[in-house]
Amino acid sequence: MDIAATTARFFLAAVVVLVVCRLVATALRRVGQPPVIGEMIAGVLLGPSLLGLVLPGVQNTLFPADVRPMLYVVSHIGLVAFMFGVGHEFKSQRVRGLGRSAGMISAAGVTVPLLLGAMLVLTIGPRSGVLAAGIPLWVSALFVGVTLAITAFPMLARIISERGLTGTRFGSLSMACGALDDGVAWVLLAVVIGAATGDPNRILYTAGGTVLFLVFLAFVGRPLLAWALARPGAAVEQLVLVTAVALFAAAWYTDTIGLYSVFGGFCLGYVFPSSPVADRVVDAISPVTKTVFLPLFFAYSGLNTQFGLLVSPALLLLSLAFVVAAIVGKFGGCFAAARFAGERRPDALRVGVLMNARGLMQLIALNVGLQAGIVTDALFSALVLVALVTTVMTAPWLTWLDRRAARMSESVEQGGAVSRTLSASRPDDEGESR
């Protein structure tokens, strides 16, 4: 297929992806699920798990081998821009007044699922047949542990905002813990990616390049961006161009040193200035990123997800074990830590539920691992299942907790009303008896 035909086929694939993602997201929104859930599921449905299984000819026509590299490149442009927004939002989170609780909950939310996931991989070992050949066992174990430790910080922020929970104790605490969790998880993921080669020189190259990158951003990149955005009379279009150049340069550099482009986008967003002008630039970039490019990323992820592999009893059991480890580790660890830190039980429960969602962030980490050769298609599919299950269950779980709290509050009020009625009638009864 020549380049013109490939380009035409790419546009057809993009049309199908955007339409299907929108339809599924709209349908699931009616049952209380955020759009990202519909887009995740739509990506899987367009892959070999459904479309490739039922209509393999149609799937091959829509997503031929020549189109997939284009889909990967275009979707990763949006992914880098999305991580830029996540980094900018990450910076805005404050843990003042929440420091002790947020620190304890975040530490448990990373450590417990990481250990459970790593122990599971170390237990099954190479005999499971799902681990990548040539990758040290401890690297695979650490990678799985890190993916289970990730929290879907952007989706968490969206749920808290849509439900009007921003001013609540557990909403603020969840945002702070989610930001801390993802920061630690991305650092650990960078370590895993650097160690995946098993080459000490490569590890030093990645580590040294990372330090230089962070130093450059802190002492050169941040002041330059602040100066560029502070120029009087600069149009938003010009500032978006400056931001895009910086973003692509950061993505190129982090890809070159082995960190992958998403880290460059995240770090640049973190050092991006905080000002009304900067916010307008971010707002100009975000809509197209979220509505156009991210669905393409979900489609690419779906093309690499083969739930048909989970028909194997052994792999299905392993997938369920990952799901259990993810929920017990994240929800259980965060809930226990919140209670230990002195948080009220209702707040601790909701923090645990919100922190348990993994969503897009886990898919990003999995795709990084897939490109680095750390995970196989089977392991990738099993961990995508974890992302779907833990994300889908978040909204219904929160709704159930809210309804239960409302019923309990109503029961207490009714009990109080009965008690007040009895108390009011008791003096009259006494008077009559006298």
Secondary structure, DSSP 8 states (H G I E B T S, - for coil): --HHHHHHHHHHHHHHHHHHHHHHHHHHHTTT--HHHHHHHHHHHTSTTTHHHH-HHHHHHHS-TTHHHHHHHHHHHHHHHHHHHHHHHHHH---TTTHHHHHHHHHHHHHHHHHHHHHHHHHH-GGGS-B-TTS-HHHHHHHHHHHHH---HHHHHHHHHHTT-TTSHHHHHHHHHHHHHHHHHHHHHHHHHHHTT--HHHHHHHHHHHHHHHHHIIIIIHHHHHHHHH-TT--HHHHHHHHHHHHHHHHHHHHHTTS-HHHHHHHHHHHS--SHHHHHHHHHHHHHIIIIIHHHHHHHHHHT--GGGGGSHHHHHHHHHHHHHHHIIIIIHHHHHHHHTT--HHHHHHHHHHHH--HHHHHHHHHHHHHTT-B-HHHHHHHHHHHHHHHHTHHHHHHHHHHHHHHHHHHHHHHHHHHHHHHHHHHHHHHHH-
